[in-house]
Amino acid sequence: MKPKVAFICVHNSCRSQMAEALAKLFTSDVFDSYSAGTEIKPEINQDAVKIIRDLYGVDMNETQHSKLIADIPEVDIVVTMGCNVACPYLPSKHEEDWGLDDPTGKDEEEFRKTALMIEEKVKDLAERIRSNKIVL
């Protein structure tokens, strides 16, 4: 059975949503992906939606929605995005923080950089799971 990975941010509107979309695109053969937060916004950050659609052809407005951590199943791995405040807690067998700055309110280039960093980190996480460097 594939491990379940949750990408967690406070609002589940930008970085965690981007991580869920990219993990589903690139690593769905290795793990199941979810994103969630302790609060939700009425919609996903539209700048994040635009970048993911432009770079990867995925429309997060069609494939995802904001979720609370109570709305997702139990997970094996929790990845926090870099909350710069107290990150939400979710029980798991492995936790890590990616320390990504929130691009909200910044220009398109910052969103592009964030998306590319998330892609790299998602692929690295999948490789560490495949090679049993993360013990579950």
Phi and psi restraints in degrees (value plus and minus 20) as a CYANA .aco file:
   2 LYS   PHI     -93.4   -53.4
   2 LYS   PSI     123.5   163.5
   3 PRO   PHI     -87.6   -47.6
   3 PRO   PSI     136.7   176.7
   4 LYS   PHI    -125.6   -85.6
   4 LYS   PSI     110.2   150.2
   5 VAL   PHI    -137.9   -97.9
   5 VAL   PSI     111.6   151.6
   6 ALA   PHI    -131.8   -91.8
   6 ALA   PSI     109.1   149.1
   7 PHE   PHI    -119.8   -79.8
   7 PHE   PSI      99.6   139.6
   8 ILE   PHI    -139.6   -99.6
   8 ILE   PSI     113.6   153.6
   9 CYS   PHI    -157.4  -117.4
   9 CYS   PSI     149.5   189.5
  10 VAL   PHI     -83.2   -43.2
  10 VAL   PSI     -71.2   -31.2
  11 HIS   PHI    -118.4   -78.4
  11 HIS   PSI     -29.3    10.7
  12 ASN   PHI      28.6    68.6
  12 ASN   PSI      30.9    70.9
  13 SER   PHI    -148.8  -108.8
  13 SER   PSI     -32.7     7.3
  14 CYS   PHI    -156.3  -116.3
  14 CYS   PSI    -108.9   -68.9
  15 ARG   PHI     -80.6   -40.6
  15 ARG   PSI     -64.7   -24.7
  16 SER   PHI     -85.7   -45.7
  16 SER   PSI     -55.9   -15.9
  17 GLN   PHI     -86.4   -46.4
  17 GLN   PSI     -61.6   -21.6
  18 MET   PHI     -82.1   -42.1
  18 MET   PSI     -61.8   -21.8
  19 ALA   PHI     -83.9   -43.9
  19 ALA   PSI     -62.7   -22.7
  20 GLU   PHI     -80.6   -40.6
  20 GLU   PSI     -66.7   -26.7
  21 ALA   PHI     -81.7   -41.7
  21 ALA   PSI     -65.4   -25.4
  22 LEU   PHI     -91.6   -51.6
  22 LEU   PSI     -55.6   -15.6
  23 ALA   PHI     -85.4   -45.4
  23 ALA   PSI     -61.4   -21.4
  24 LYS   PHI     -83.7   -43.7
  24 LYS   PSI     -56.3   -16.3
  25 LEU   PHI     -91.0   -51.0
  25 LEU   PSI     -66.0   -26.0
  26 PHE   PHI    -122.0   -82.0
  26 PHE   PSI     -44.6    -4.6
  27 THR   PHI    -151.6  -111.6
  27 THR   PSI       0.0    40.0
  28 SER   PHI     -84.4   -44.4
  28 SER   PSI     -37.0     3.0
  29 ASP   PHI     -96.6   -56.6
  29 ASP   PSI     -37.1     2.9
  30 VAL   PHI    -123.7   -83.7
  30 VAL   PSI     -61.1   -21.1
  31 PHE   PHI    -170.2  -130.2
  31 PHE   PSI     137.0   177.0
  32 ASP   PHI    -108.6   -68.6
  32 ASP   PSI     121.2   161.2
  33 SER   PHI    -137.4   -97.4
  33 SER   PSI     121.6   161.6
  34 TYR   PHI    -160.5  -120.5
  34 TYR   PSI     135.1   175.1
  35 SER   PHI    -152.5  -112.5
  35 SER   PSI     132.8   172.8
  36 ALA   PHI    -185.7  -145.7
  36 ALA   PSI     150.4   190.4
  37 GLY   PHI    -170.2  -130.2
  37 GLY   PSI     156.8   196.8
  38 THR   PHI    -107.2   -67.2
  38 THR   PSI     -35.7     4.3
  39 GLU   PHI    -155.7  -115.7
  39 GLU   PSI     140.2   180.2
  40 ILE   PHI    -150.1  -110.1
  40 ILE   PSI     134.2   174.2
  41 LYS   PHI    -118.8   -78.8
  41 LYS   PSI     139.2   179.2
  42 PRO   PHI     -85.0   -45.0
  42 PRO   PSI     -42.8    -2.8
  43 GLU   PHI    -170.0  -130.0
  43 GLU   PSI     141.2   181.2
  44 ILE   PHI     -87.4   -47.4
  44 ILE   PSI     125.6   165.6
  45 ASN   PHI     -73.3   -33.3
  45 ASN   PSI      99.8   139.8
  46 GLN   PHI     -90.8   -50.8
  46 GLN   PSI     -43.2    -3.2
  47 ASP   PHI     -88.3   -48.3
  47 ASP   PSI     -59.1   -19.1
  48 ALA   PHI     -86.1   -46.1
  48 ALA   PSI     -62.1   -22.1
  49 VAL   PHI     -77.7   -37.7
  49 VAL   PSI     -65.7   -25.7
  50 LYS   PHI     -82.5   -42.5
  50 LYS   PSI     -66.4   -26.4
  51 ILE   PHI     -83.6   -43.6
  51 ILE   PSI     -64.8   -24.8
  52 ILE   PHI     -85.8   -45.8
  52 ILE   PSI     -57.8   -17.8
  53 ARG   PHI     -87.2   -47.2
  53 ARG   PSI     -64.8   -24.8
  54 ASP   PHI     -86.1   -46.1
  54 ASP   PSI     -63.5   -23.5
  55 LEU   PHI    -100.9   -60.9
  55 LEU   PSI     -55.8   -15.8
  56 TYR   PHI    -144.7  -104.7
  56 TYR   PSI     -26.1    13.9
  57 GLY   PHI      53.3    93.3
  57 GLY   PSI      -0.5    39.5
  58 VAL   PHI    -127.3   -87.3
  58 VAL   PSI     107.9   147.9
  59 ASP   PHI    -119.3   -79.3
  59 ASP   PSI      79.4   119.4
  60 MET   PHI     -82.6   -42.6
  60 MET   PSI     -44.7    -4.7
  61 ASN   PHI     -83.5   -43.5
  61 ASN   PSI     -48.1    -8.1
  62 GLU   PHI    -110.0   -70.0
  62 GLU   PSI     -49.7    -9.7
  63 THR   PHI    -125.3   -85.3
  63 THR   PSI     -32.3     7.7
  64 GLN   PHI    -163.5  -123.5
  64 GLN   PSI     147.0   187.0
  65 HIS   PHI    -171.7  -131.7
  65 HIS   PSI     141.9   181.9
  66 SER   PHI     -88.6   -48.6
  66 SER   PSI     117.2   157.2
  67 LYS   PHI    -154.5  -114.5
  67 LYS   PSI     127.0   167.0
  68 LEU   PHI    -103.9   -63.9
  68 LEU   PSI     137.1   177.1
  69 ILE   PHI     -81.6   -41.6
  69 ILE   PSI     -44.9    -4.9
  70 ALA   PHI     -92.1   -52.1
  70 ALA   PSI     -34.7     5.3
  71 ASP   PHI    -110.9   -70.9
  71 ASP   PSI     -22.9    17.1
  72 ILE   PHI    -131.0   -91.0
  72 ILE   PSI     139.2   179.2
  73 PRO   PHI     -91.0   -51.0
  73 PRO   PSI     151.3   191.3
  74 GLU   PHI     -79.9   -39.9
  74 GLU   PSI     121.4   161.4
  75 VAL   PHI    -142.3  -102.3
  75 VAL   PSI     142.0   182.0
  76 ASP   PHI    -114.1   -74.1
  76 ASP   PSI     -53.0   -13.0
  77 ILE   PHI    -150.3  -110.3
  77 ILE   PSI     114.3   154.3
  78 VAL   PHI    -136.5   -96.5
  78 VAL   PSI     107.2   147.2
  79 VAL   PHI    -137.4   -97.4
  79 VAL   PSI      95.8   135.8
  80 THR   PHI    -111.0   -71.0
  80 THR   PSI     128.5   168.5
  81 MET   PHI    -104.9   -64.9
  81 MET   PSI     -39.8     0.2
  82 GLY   PHI      97.7   137.7
  82 GLY   PSI      53.0    93.0
  83 CYS   PHI     -93.2   -53.2
  83 CYS   PSI     -46.4    -6.4
  84 ASN   PHI      40.3    80.3
  84 ASN   PSI      -8.0    32.0
  85 VAL   PHI    -163.8  -123.8
  85 VAL   PSI    -187.6  -147.6
  86 ALA   PHI     -90.8   -50.8
  86 ALA   PSI      94.3   134.3
  87 CYS   PHI     -89.8   -49.8
  87 CYS   PSI     128.9   168.9
  88 PRO   PHI     -80.2   -40.2
  88 PRO   PSI     127.4   167.4
  89 TYR   PHI    -122.0   -82.0
  89 TYR   PSI     117.2   157.2
  90 LEU   PHI    -163.1  -123.1
  90 LEU   PSI     106.0   146.0
  91 PRO   PHI     -82.7   -42.7
  91 PRO   PSI     123.0   163.0
  92 SER   PHI    -184.3  -144.3
  92 SER   PSI     155.7   195.7
  93 LYS   PHI    -112.0   -72.0
  93 LYS   PSI     -38.4     1.6
  94 HIS   PHI    -169.2  -129.2
  94 HIS   PSI     115.5   155.5
  95 GLU   PHI    -149.3  -109.3
  95 GLU   PSI     126.8   166.8
  96 GLU   PHI    -172.5  -132.5
  96 GLU   PSI     134.3   174.3
  97 ASP   PHI    -136.3   -96.3
  97 ASP   PSI     108.7   148.7
  98 TRP   PHI    -108.5   -68.5
  98 TRP   PSI     -28.2    11.8
  99 GLY   PHI      37.0    77.0
  99 GLY   PSI      18.1    58.1
 100 LEU   PHI    -109.4   -69.4
 100 LEU   PSI     111.8   151.8
 101 ASP   PHI     -88.8   -48.8
 101 ASP   PSI     123.6   163.6
 102 ASP   PHI     -95.3   -55.3
 102 ASP   PSI     101.3   141.3
 103 PRO   PHI    -101.1   -61.1
 103 PRO   PSI     -23.3    16.7
 104 THR   PHI     -73.0   -33.0
 104 THR   PSI     110.1   150.1
 105 GLY   PHI      65.4   105.4
 105 GLY   PSI     -21.9    18.1
 106 LYS   PHI    -122.5   -82.5
 106 LYS   PSI     159.1   199.1
 107 ASP   PHI     -99.1   -59.1
 107 ASP   PSI     152.2   192.2
 108 GLU   PHI     -79.4   -39.4
 108 GLU   PSI     -54.1   -14.1
 109 GLU   PHI     -82.7   -42.7
 109 GLU   PSI     -57.8   -17.8
 110 GLU   PHI     -85.6   -45.6
 110 GLU   PSI     -59.4   -19.4
 111 PHE   PHI     -85.1   -45.1
 111 PHE   PSI     -59.9   -19.9
 112 ARG   PHI     -81.9   -41.9
 112 ARG   PSI     -67.4   -27.4
 113 LYS   PHI     -79.9   -39.9
 113 LYS   PSI     -62.8   -22.8
 114 THR   PHI     -83.7   -43.7
 114 THR   PSI     -64.8   -24.8
 115 ALA   PHI     -80.5   -40.5
 115 ALA   PSI     -64.3   -24.3
 116 LEU   PHI     -86.5   -46.5
 116 LEU   PSI     -56.9   -16.9
 117 MET   PHI     -85.7   -45.7
 117 MET   PSI     -61.8   -21.8
 118 ILE   PHI     -83.7   -43.7
 118 ILE   PSI     -63.4   -23.4
 119 GLU   PHI     -75.4   -35.4
 119 GLU   PSI     -67.8   -27.8
 120 GLU   PHI     -81.2   -41.2
 120 GLU   PSI     -64.1   -24.1
 121 LYS   PHI     -89.6   -49.6
 121 LYS   PSI     -57.5   -17.5
 122 VAL   PHI     -83.2   -43.2
 122 VAL   PSI     -65.2   -25.2
 123 LYS   PHI     -85.5   -45.5
 123 LYS   PSI     -58.2   -18.2
 124 ASP   PHI     -85.1   -45.1
 124 ASP   PSI     -62.7   -22.7
 125 LEU   PHI     -79.5   -39.5
 125 LEU   PSI     -64.9   -24.9
 126 ALA   PHI     -79.9   -39.9
 126 ALA   PSI     -62.3   -22.3
 127 GLU   PHI     -84.8   -44.8
 127 GLU   PSI     -60.3   -20.3
 128 ARG   PHI     -86.7   -46.7
 128 ARG   PSI     -54.3   -14.3
 129 ILE   PHI     -88.8   -48.8
 129 ILE   PSI     -68.0   -28.0
 130 ARG   PHI     -75.7   -35.7
 130 ARG   PSI     -63.0   -23.0
 131 SER   PHI    -110.1   -70.1
 131 SER   PSI      -8.9    31.1
 132 ASN   PHI      40.9    80.9
 132 ASN   PSI       6.4    46.4
 133 LYS   PHI     -96.5   -56.5
 133 LYS   PSI     -39.5     0.5
 134 ILE   PHI    -126.0   -86.0
 134 ILE   PSI      98.1   138.1
 135 VAL   PHI    -112.9   -72.9
 135 VAL   PSI     102.7   142.7
